[in-house]
Amino acid sequence: MRVALLTTFAASKKEPLATVMERIHQAFLDAGLGEPVIQFNFGDAPLPGFVSSVDRVLKRYPDLERFMATGSPAPGIAGARRISNGPMSAAAGEALEFSTLTEIAAGVPRSFPFHNVALHFRSPEFGPLAPTPTPLPSAGMLAGVLLTDSWWVNGRRRSLSACTVVDADPGSKNLPLPPPAMAAVLAACGKARKTVQAPLAGDTPTAPMLGVRLPTGTVIPSADPKAALAVRTIVADYRARMQEVVDRAAPPHDLPPPGSEAYKEAGTGVMSGPKKPALDRLFKPMGYTCRGESGTFTLRRRTAANLTAELHLDVGTWGHRVLAMFRVLGVGFKATLSVPVSATAIAHAQYPIGDADRWQKIVENLAAVVAELDRTFVPEIEAAAGPSPEWYQPES
């Protein structure tokens, strides 16, 4: 079984973009992999009203006119003027001197405030460029190292990631380590923040061709369509009976029904304080660990069949409200249910958090529902899909 490992590294905006580029480029050379193939994209904003960095670069480097492209990268996505050697460029696949690339990158964002920059480094040792087809093009699923720098409303965003592919033995406890040369390149990328495992479908087409959404958001073909189809049937049944599931769970608190009443009682500007302590108190005895990120919490446990059960809470992405999703993940499938915070709440809608007392009640209600899902939903998924390999972890 082939498994793509999608690793995200810590990337500081304080480090100049050109410096990061040079470090990755030198790592390929020092590892004995030779000059890496670099696919680049320096794009203007898709909307008018912004400075054209493309014009600025072409004024300084007029011979780069052949790399200018404007086409839409994917259906439904607006095109923008960009300097690129990607598939949409007339100079697709054509190399550019690395020194020229670093000179352009050195001007980002002051001299060249590009809306988005993407640089993909690879060599044959990383394997096929696209390990698996995806419904929409996904740069994160291209084998190699990907460096991006883009504009956002609160400042520039920087990311550094890598996609490597290993041949895994389903009966083994651990995944194989990458070859030394590849490991050296990854080490030069810096501290790894997380790694997503993406089991890949076989080369022979199967029917039905079901997709699995990774934690990164990318959808890939299922590595086990039979299990994915069986899980889909169970999920549909539970979604149709969610009110019955909640009633059986008997959440201990009656919260105000959704709508103006719930928001009125929450109060304008009322905050709940630290949220993690209540989650730890309720879910740790149930076997769940709790990890918080910006505006979210993920509570996760591993089952006896090596599946992963997790409760994902959005608690601040779109305001002081909570949205809960329960998931069971295994090789080739992901089962997802929206979980209401009370018997009268709407499963797919956000609910105002309010003060610390309401947050405590919300957590206690969610714990009751998750306990019921652990008792019924998770075992049904295990029975239908079977165990996953011991090495499988959707995200670590």
C-alpha positions as CSV (number, residue, x, y, z in Angstrom):
1,M,0.0,0.0,0.0
2,R,1.3,3.4,-1.0
3,V,0.9,6.2,1.6
4,A,1.5,9.9,0.9
5,L,2.9,11.8,3.9
6,L,1.9,15.4,3.9
7,T,4.1,17.3,6.4
8,T,3.7,20.9,7.4
9,F,6.7,22.7,8.8
10,A,6.9,25.8,10.9
11,A,7.4,28.8,8.6
12,S,8.2,32.2,9.9
13,K,7.3,35.4,8.0
14,K,10.3,37.0,9.6
15,E,12.7,34.9,7.5
16,P,13.0,36.4,4.0
17,L,11.4,34.4,1.3
18,A,14.6,34.3,-0.7
19,T,16.5,32.9,2.3
20,V,14.0,30.0,2.7
21,M,14.3,29.3,-1.1
22,E,18.1,29.2,-0.9
23,R,18.1,26.9,2.1
24,I,15.8,24.3,0.4
25,H,17.7,24.6,-2.9
26,Q,21.0,24.0,-1.1
27,A,19.6,21.0,0.8
28,F,18.8,19.2,-2.5
29,L,22.4,19.8,-3.7
30,D,24.0,18.8,-0.4
31,A,21.9,15.6,-0.3
32,G,23.3,14.6,-3.7
33,L,20.0,14.9,-5.5
34,G,21.3,17.4,-8.0
35,E,19.5,20.6,-9.2
36,P,15.9,20.4,-8.3
37,V,13.1,21.0,-10.8
38,I,11.3,24.1,-9.7
39,Q,7.8,25.0,-10.7
40,F,7.0,28.6,-9.9
41,N,4.0,30.9,-9.8
42,F,4.2,34.6,-9.0
43,G,0.6,35.9,-9.2
44,D,-1.2,39.3,-9.2
45,A,-4.5,39.7,-7.4
46,P,-7.5,38.3,-9.3
47,L,-9.4,41.5,-8.9
48,P,-8.5,45.0,-10.2
49,G,-7.3,47.8,-7.9
50,F,-4.0,46.3,-6.8
51,V,-0.5,47.1,-7.9
52,S,0.7,44.8,-10.7
53,S,3.8,43.1,-9.5
54,V,3.9,41.2,-12.8
55,D,4.3,44.5,-14.6
56,R,7.1,45.5,-12.2
57,V,9.0,42.3,-12.8
58,L,8.6,42.4,-16.6
59,K,9.9,45.9,-16.6
60,R,13.1,44.7,-14.8
61,Y,13.3,41.4,-16.6
62,P,11.6,41.8,-20.0
63,D,12.8,38.4,-21.2
64,L,10.4,36.8,-18.8
65,E,7.4,37.8,-21.0
66,R,7.2,34.2,-22.2
67,F,6.3,33.0,-18.7
68,M,3.3,35.4,-18.4
69,A,0.0,33.5,-18.1
70,T,-3.6,34.6,-17.4
71,G,-5.8,31.5,-17.7
72,S,-8.1,30.1,-15.0
73,P,-6.2,27.4,-12.9
74,A,-9.4,25.4,-12.3
75,P,-13.2,25.6,-13.0
76,G,-14.8,28.3,-10.9
77,I,-11.6,30.0,-10.0
78,A,-10.8,33.4,-11.5
79,G,-7.7,33.7,-13.5
80,A,-5.0,36.3,-12.8
81,R,-1.9,37.6,-14.5
82,R,1.1,35.6,-13.3
83,I,4.6,34.7,-14.1
84,S,4.7,30.9,-14.1
85,N,6.2,27.8,-15.8
86,G,3.1,25.8,-14.7
87,P,0.7,24.0,-17.0
88,M,-1.2,27.1,-18.0
89,S,1.9,29.0,-19.2
90,A,3.2,29.1,-22.7
91,A,6.6,28.3,-21.2
92,A,5.3,25.3,-19.2
93,G,8.0,23.2,-17.8
94,E,10.8,25.6,-18.9
95,A,13.4,26.1,-16.3
96,L,14.5,29.6,-15.1
97,E,17.9,30.4,-13.6
98,F,17.7,29.9,-9.8
99,S,19.5,33.2,-9.3
100,T,16.7,35.0,-11.2
101,L,14.0,33.3,-9.1
102,T,15.8,34.4,-5.9
103,E,16.1,38.0,-7.1
104,I,12.4,38.1,-7.7
105,A,11.7,36.5,-4.3
106,A,14.0,39.0,-2.6
107,G,11.6,41.7,-3.7
108,V,8.6,40.1,-2.1
109,P,6.6,41.9,-0.7
110,R,8.1,45.4,-0.8
111,S,9.2,45.8,-4.4
112,F,7.0,43.0,-5.7
113,P,3.8,42.7,-3.5
114,F,2.5,39.6,-5.3
115,H,-0.9,38.4,-4.2
116,N,0.4,34.8,-4.1
117,V,3.8,33.1,-4.6
118,A,4.2,29.3,-4.9
119,L,7.5,27.5,-5.5
120,H,7.6,23.7,-5.8
121,F,10.9,21.8,-5.5
122,R,11.3,18.2,-6.6
123,S,13.6,15.6,-7.9
124,P,13.0,12.0,-9.3
125,E,13.8,10.5,-5.8
126,F,10.5,12.0,-4.5
127,G,8.6,9.8,-6.9
128,P,5.8,10.6,-9.5
129,L,4.8,14.3,-9.5
130,A,1.2,13.5,-8.7
131,P,1.0,10.3,-6.6
132,T,-2.8,10.2,-7.0
133,P,-5.5,12.1,-9.0
134,T,-7.6,14.6,-7.2
135,P,-11.0,16.1,-8.4
136,L,-9.4,19.6,-8.2
137,P,-5.7,20.3,-8.7
138,S,-4.0,20.3,-5.3
139,A,-0.5,21.7,-5.0
140,G,-0.1,20.0,-1.5
141,M,-0.5,16.6,-3.2
142,L,2.5,17.1,-5.5
143,A,5.6,15.1,-4.5
144,G,8.4,17.4,-3.3
145,V,8.6,20.5,-1.2
146,L,6.2,23.4,-1.5
147,L,6.9,26.9,-0.4
148,T,4.1,29.6,-0.5
149,D,3.8,33.2,0.5
150,S,0.5,35.1,0.0
151,W,-1.4,38.2,0.8
152,W,-4.1,38.1,3.5
153,V,-6.3,40.8,5.1
154,N,-4.2,40.7,8.3
155,G,-0.8,40.4,6.6
156,R,1.3,38.0,4.6
157,R,0.9,34.2,5.1
158,R,3.8,31.8,4.7
159,S,3.6,28.1,4.5
160,L,6.2,25.3,3.9
161,S,5.2,21.7,3.3
162,A,6.3,18.5,1.8
163,C,4.7,15.5,0.1
164,T,6.6,12.2,0.2
165,V,5.4,8.7,-0.7
166,V,6.3,5.4,1.1
167,D,5.4,1.8,0.4
168,A,3.7,0.6,3.6
169,D,3.1,-2.9,4.8
170,P,-0.5,-3.2,6.3
171,G,0.8,-5.8,8.7
172,S,3.7,-3.7,10.1
173,K,3.6,-1.6,13.2
174,N,5.4,1.4,11.7
175,L,5.8,3.1,8.4
176,P,9.2,2.9,6.6
177,L,11.6,5.8,7.0
178,P,12.3,8.0,4.0
179,P,15.6,7.4,2.2
180,P,18.6,9.3,3.7
181,A,18.8,11.9,0.9
182,M,15.1,12.7,1.1
183,A,15.3,12.8,4.9
184,A,18.1,15.4,4.7
185,V,16.0,17.7,2.5
186,L,13.0,17.4,5.0
187,A,15.3,18.1,7.9
188,A,16.4,21.3,6.2
189,C,12.8,22.5,6.0
190,G,12.8,22.9,9.8
191,K,10.6,21.8,12.6
192,A,7.6,19.6,11.5
193,R,4.3,20.8,12.9
194,K,2.1,18.0,11.8
195,T,2.0,15.1,9.3
196,V,-1.1,13.8,7.5
197,Q,-1.2,10.3,6.2
198,A,-3.0,9.8,2.9
199,P,-3.4,6.1,1.9
200,L,-3.5,6.0,-1.9
201,A,-5.8,4.1,-4.1
202,G,-4.4,1.3,-6.3
203,D,-3.6,1.8,-9.9
204,T,-6.5,-0.3,-11.1
205,P,-9.7,1.7,-11.3
206,T,-12.5,0.5,-9.0
207,A,-16.2,1.2,-8.8
208,P,-17.7,3.1,-7.2
209,M,-14.9,5.6,-7.0
210,L,-15.5,7.2,-3.7
211,G,-13.5,10.2,-2.3
212,V,-12.1,10.9,1.1
213,R,-11.5,14.4,2.4
214,L,-8.1,14.7,4.1
215,P,-7.5,17.0,7.1
216,T,-5.8,19.3,4.6
217,G,-9.1,19.7,2.8
218,T,-8.0,17.8,-0.3
219,V,-10.3,15.1,-1.6
220,I,-8.5,11.9,-2.9
221,P,-9.9,8.6,-4.2
222,S,-10.6,6.1,-1.4
223,A,-7.9,3.4,-0.8
224,D,-10.7,1.0,0.2
225,P,-13.9,1.8,-1.7
226,K,-15.7,-1.2,-0.3
227,A,-15.2,0.1,3.3
228,A,-16.0,3.6,2.3
229,L,-19.4,2.5,0.8
230,A,-20.3,0.5,3.9
231,V,-19.5,3.5,6.1
232,R,-21.5,5.9,3.9
233,T,-24.6,3.8,4.5
234,I,-24.1,3.9,8.3
235,V,-23.5,7.6,8.3
236,A,-26.7,8.3,6.3
237,D,-28.7,6.2,8.8
238,Y,-27.3,8.1,11.8
239,R,-27.8,11.5,10.2
240,A,-31.5,10.6,9.6
241,R,-31.8,9.5,13.2
242,M,-29.7,12.1,14.9
243,Q,-32.5,13.4,17.1
244,E,-33.2,9.9,18.3
245,V,-29.5,9.5,19.1
246,V,-29.4,12.8,21.1
247,D,-32.6,11.8,23.0
248,R,-31.0,8.5,23.9
249,A,-27.8,10.3,25.1
250,A,-30.0,12.4,27.4
251,P,-27.8,15.6,27.5
252,P,-28.0,16.9,31.1
253,H,-28.8,20.6,30.3
254,D,-31.7,22.3,28.5
255,L,-30.1,25.2,26.7
256,P,-32.1,28.1,25.1
257,P,-33.4,27.1,21.7
258,P,-31.5,28.4,18.7
259,G,-32.4,31.9,17.5
260,S,-32.7,35.3,19.1
261,E,-33.3,33.8,22.6
262,A,-30.0,32.0,22.7
263,Y,-28.1,35.0,21.5
264,K,-30.0,37.3,23.9
265,E,-29.1,35.2,26.9
266,A,-25.5,34.9,25.8
267,G,-25.1,38.7,26.0
268,T,-23.1,41.0,23.8
269,G,-19.4,40.9,24.6
270,V,-19.8,38.1,27.2
271,M,-16.8,35.7,27.1
272,S,-16.4,32.2,28.5
273,G,-12.8,32.4,29.5
274,P,-10.4,29.5,28.9
275,K,-12.2,26.7,27.1
276,K,-9.7,23.8,27.3
277,P,-10.0,23.0,31.1
278,A,-13.7,22.0,30.8
279,L,-12.9,19.9,27.7
280,D,-10.1,18.1,29.5
281,R,-12.2,17.4,32.6
282,L,-15.0,15.8,30.7
283,F,-13.2,14.1,27.8
284,K,-10.0,12.9,29.3
285,P,-11.7,10.2,31.4
286,M,-13.3,9.1,28.1
287,G,-9.9,8.5,26.6
288,Y,-9.7,11.6,24.5
289,T,-6.7,13.9,24.2
290,C,-7.4,17.6,23.5
291,R,-5.4,19.9,21.1
292,G,-6.2,23.5,20.5
293,E,-5.4,25.6,17.5
294,S,-6.5,29.1,16.4
295,G,-10.3,29.0,17.0
296,T,-10.6,25.2,17.1
297,F,-10.2,22.2,19.4
298,T,-9.7,18.6,18.3
299,L,-10.4,15.8,20.8
300,R,-9.1,12.5,19.6
301,R,-8.9,8.9,20.7
302,R,-7.7,5.7,19.1
303,T,-9.9,2.6,19.0
304,A,-9.0,-1.0,19.4
305,A,-9.3,-1.5,15.6
306,N,-6.8,1.3,15.0
307,L,-9.5,3.8,13.9
308,T,-9.4,7.4,15.1
309,A,-12.5,8.9,16.7
310,E,-12.5,12.6,17.1
311,L,-14.7,15.5,18.1
312,H,-13.8,18.7,16.2
313,L,-15.0,22.0,17.7
314,D,-14.9,25.3,15.9
315,V,-15.2,27.9,18.7
316,G,-14.1,31.1,17.2
317,T,-13.5,31.1,13.4
318,W,-16.7,33.0,12.8
319,G,-17.4,34.6,16.2
320,H,-18.0,33.5,19.7
321,R,-20.0,30.4,18.7
322,V,-19.5,26.7,18.6
323,L,-20.0,24.1,15.9
324,A,-19.3,20.4,16.6
325,M,-18.4,17.6,14.3
326,F,-17.8,14.0,15.3
327,R,-15.6,11.9,13.0
328,V,-14.4,8.3,12.7
329,L,-11.4,7.9,10.4
330,G,-9.7,4.8,9.0
331,V,-7.8,3.7,5.8
332,G,-10.0,4.7,2.9
333,F,-12.9,6.4,4.7
334,K,-14.0,9.2,7.0
335,A,-17.4,9.1,8.7
336,T,-18.7,12.6,9.7
337,L,-21.7,13.6,11.8
338,S,-22.8,17.1,12.9
339,V,-23.4,17.1,16.7
340,P,-26.0,19.4,18.3
341,V,-25.0,21.0,21.6
342,S,-28.5,20.3,23.1
343,A,-31.7,18.4,22.4
344,T,-33.2,21.6,20.8
345,A,-30.2,22.9,19.0
346,I,-29.7,22.4,15.2
347,A,-26.9,20.0,14.4
348,H,-25.5,21.9,11.4
349,A,-25.7,25.4,12.9
350,Q,-23.4,27.4,15.2
351,Y,-24.6,28.0,18.7
352,P,-23.6,31.1,20.9
353,I,-21.1,30.1,23.6
354,G,-21.9,32.8,26.1
355,D,-20.3,32.8,29.5
356,A,-18.3,30.2,31.4
357,D,-21.4,28.6,32.9
358,R,-23.0,28.0,29.5
359,W,-19.7,26.7,28.0
360,Q,-19.6,24.2,30.9
361,K,-23.1,23.1,30.1
362,I,-22.3,22.8,26.3
363,V,-19.3,20.6,27.1
364,E,-21.3,18.4,29.4
365,N,-24.0,18.0,26.7
366,L,-21.4,17.2,24.0
367,A,-19.8,14.6,26.3
368,A,-23.1,12.8,26.7
369,V,-23.7,12.7,23.0
370,V,-20.2,11.6,22.2
371,A,-20.4,8.8,24.8
372,E,-23.6,7.6,23.0
373,L,-21.8,7.7,19.7
374,D,-18.8,5.8,21.2
375,R,-21.2,3.1,22.4
376,T,-23.1,2.7,19.1
377,F,-21.8,4.6,16.1
378,V,-18.1,3.8,16.5
379,P,-18.6,0.0,16.9
380,E,-20.8,-0.1,13.9
381,I,-18.2,1.6,11.8
382,E,-15.5,-0.8,13.1
383,A,-17.6,-3.8,12.2
384,A,-18.4,-2.5,8.7
385,A,-15.0,-1.2,7.7
386,G,-12.7,-3.6,9.6
387,P,-9.4,-2.6,11.3
388,S,-6.9,-0.2,9.9
389,P,-3.1,-0.9,10.1
390,E,-1.4,-0.2,13.4
391,W,0.7,2.5,11.8
392,Y,-2.3,4.5,10.6
393,Q,-2.8,7.9,12.0
394,P,-4.8,10.4,10.0
395,E,-2.9,13.3,11.5
396,S,0.0,13.5,14.0
